[in-house]
Each structure stands twice: as structure tokens, then as C-alpha cells.
Amino acid sequence: MILPALLLTMSRASWFGFALGLLIVGGWLMRDRRVRLAYVAMIVLAVGYLAWSGLAVRYMTDYPEQTAVERLFEAFSYERWRGEYYGMGRLYWLVQTVTTVVPSSPLFGVGPGQYGGGAAAALGNMRVYQELNLPFGVYGTEGYIDNNWFSLWGETGTLGLAFYVWIFVALGAMAWQVWRRSRDPLLRGLALGLVGGLAAITFQAALGTYLEVRTLALYLWLFAACVYVLARREGVLK
């Protein structure tokens, strides 16, 4: 049931996040040849479909009646990327964060809730945008920039971003350690799931404000806490 539901979301961030998590868990950690072969087969099928259909990926743009296959390939469209930049979308803010926002306060950032995230959008905090002569988020009106990592970089600076990345790395290392050492099949499965989930959300956070979604954030931190507590109870972690 999960795969059809995932497909029907029409969310490329969810598709790519799931694919990345599955590849890391199944293809790398578990070294499952079936998973690796499945990914190779998917790449061959994608290339074959492009050659057979004559789909002009370079010129694809988003439209309401788009099929799942078209939506997948449209992610790699030059016209889409160009539209994102000149339409003040995600690509535009990738450039502005690096060239304008971070240089204005490289170490400590412009302050929490001031740039690029859901808080700035919800509270209408326009001070930083006005001081730096920037439009108010994507399309000039939304307040957020569709990239949690760059939002954090702008708000908390290089130091804040480094500490936040360290949290994710530490959780991933903890989950990997639990998977390697635990003798409980359930806990090992949960630890692998946490590794895959962290990989997926790390990727998705570069495509939206996923770290700020209340339900998703709750599930992530609660999941990590459960793995940690169960591992401590078993004695895997000290």
C-alpha cells in the first residue's frame, strides 16, 4: 500500500527521498543485490523510455495534467530551472543565500525566524529582506525560500548550520551503531529505518521546509528518541 500512496502524492521530493533512503539501507548497508539490480534496471528503463518516447526533457515545464512520468523527468528540465531562477523560485534563492544573505552575517546569521523559513513567512518578518534589498521569499510574496538548509544557514550562520548538520550525523552514526551491535531484530529494523529516514529528510529539506512541518518533525525526533531509549535499555549504547 505504501508504494501506490507514495506515487499518488505526485511529490518528487518524496519519491527521491524514498529512493535515496532505500538505496542507502538496502543497497549499501544490507548489500542486497536485488536492490542494486533494481536501481540499475530503473536507470536502464528511464534511458530507454527517453530514447523511445522522444521526450524533450530540456523544455519540459509544470502543468496541471502532468503524468507521474512527466513530473519525474521535469525535475531535470532546463526550462524549469530557468523559470525557478527568473521567477524567484528555489534556484534564485540558492544563489541569493550564498551571494547576499550569508555574507551579511557569515558566522551567526541574521537571526532565528528572520529568513527563508516558515516562521519568517508566518510572522511576516520582512526586515532582513528589506535591509538586503531582496524580495520577500519565493515569488516575492511567500516569505520562505523552499530550502530548509539554506534557510538555517542564513538564520543561524555557518556555525548554526554546522551544529545542526552535526545533530543529523550523530543520529545517523548512532542508528548505524545500534544496527551493527543489537541482537534484537525489531530494534535493528528500527535503526535501519532511522538511517533511511534521516537520509530521505536530509535530501527533502533541500527542496522545501520539511524540517519545519509539525507532523514530520515530531515523527523524526520521536523515532530517533525511541531507537536511542531502546538501545540504552538493551545495553547497546552507554
Secondary structure, 3 states (H helix, E strand, C coil): CHHHHHHHCCCHHHHHHHHHHHHHHHHHHCCCHHHHHHHHHHHHHHHHHHHHHCCCHHHCCCCCCCCHHHHHHHCCCHHHHHHHHHCCCHHHHHHHHHHHHHHHCCCCCCCCCCCECHHHHHHCCCHHHHHCCCCCCHHHCCCECCCHHHHHHHHHHHHHHHHHHHHHHHHHHHHHHHHHHCCCHHHHHHHHHHHHHHHHHHHHCCCCCHHHCHHHHHHHHHHHHHHHHHHHHHCCCC
